[in-house]
Amino acid sequence: MELIWRILPALLFCVAAYAVSRTMRGRMVTPLRAGKGVRLSVTVTAEKDASELEPALAGLVWLAGNAALHITVIGRALTPEGAKRTELLARKYGVLYAGGPEFGDSGWKNRRKPHR
């Protein structure tokens, strides 16, 4: 009987810790929140070969979590390889891409809903 009284508080503590972690999960994992009537926008400028663009977009999409975050990628002075990479990553992550006029891009591409 004494063993049960030792195990019971530890078990209750574990259940309470689990319940708190499940309740707080959305607040701890995604620190960015958009309130009512608030629109969050981020503009990312890709230059040259845009080799570090994918980690930046992945991080922004993770950061957005449940927030309505509108991400725009603007290509400036991109190499042909960088322009192709930027367009593919914009499609992959569902963000808005504005290509540079030096490669015949005439406007906005990949118009999609904001991340939720």
N, C-alpha and C positions, 0 to 999 in steps of 0.2 A: 504493500500500500504506500509505503514511503517513496518508492521508486516512481509511482504514478504522480505524486505531488511534485517530484522533481522534473518530470518530463512535461507535465501539463503547462507550466508557465513558458517553457521554451517553445512548445508547439503553438501556443497562443501568440507568442511574439513573432514567430515565423509567419503565421497566417496574417497578422496585422501588417507586417512588413511587406508581404506580397500584395495585400490589398492597397496599401499606400502607393507602392511602385506601379501598380496597374492604373490607379487613378491619376497619378502624376505623369504617366508616360508621355502623353501628348505635349505636355508643357516642358518637360525636360529634354526631349529629343528634338523638337522643333521650336527653337526659341523665338521665331519670327511669327507675329500674329498681326493680321489686319482687322481692325474693328469695323463697325458699320460705317459706311460712307467713306472708307479709306481705300485708296488704290495705291499699291506699292509698285514702283517701276525701277528696273535696273538696266543700265546701258553698258554693254561690254564692247570695247573696241578691239578688234582683231587686226594685227599688223604682221607684215612679212609672211612667214610660213605658218603662223598661228599654232605653233607646236604645243603650247600650254593651254589651249582653249578648252579642251575636253575636261581637265580637272576643275577648271573654273566654272564651267556650266554644270557639271555634276554637283559641285559644292553649292551652287546657287539653288539648284532644284531641290537638293536635300534641305537647305536652309529654309526654303519656302514652305516645305511640308504641306500644311493645310491652308496656308495663307494664299490669297489671290495675288500672286506676284507675276508681273508682266516683264519678261526678259527680252531685251532687244540686243542683237549682235550687229555691230556696224563694222564692215570691212574697209580698212584704209591701207593703201599701198601694199596690198596682198600679192604674193607671188601666185602664179597659176595653181601651184600645188596648195598653197594656203587658202586660195579662194574655194577650191574644190573641197578641202577639209572643212572649212567653215560652213559651207552649204550643207554638207553631209551631217555635221554635228548639229546644226540648227534643226534639221529634219529629225534627227535621232532624239533630241531633247524637246522638240516641239516648241521652239522659240521663234521669234520674229527675226528675220535676217534681212539687212539692207546692204546689198553688195555695192562695191565701188564701180563708178562709171568707166574706169579704165579697162574693165573686162566685159563690157557690154551689158552689165546688169542695169536694168532700167528702173528698178524699184524694189518694193517690198516683196518678200517671199515667205512662204510657210506660215501664213496667218492662222493661228490656232487659239484655242481658249487658254486662259491663264492657268498656271499650275494650281491644283487644289489638293 
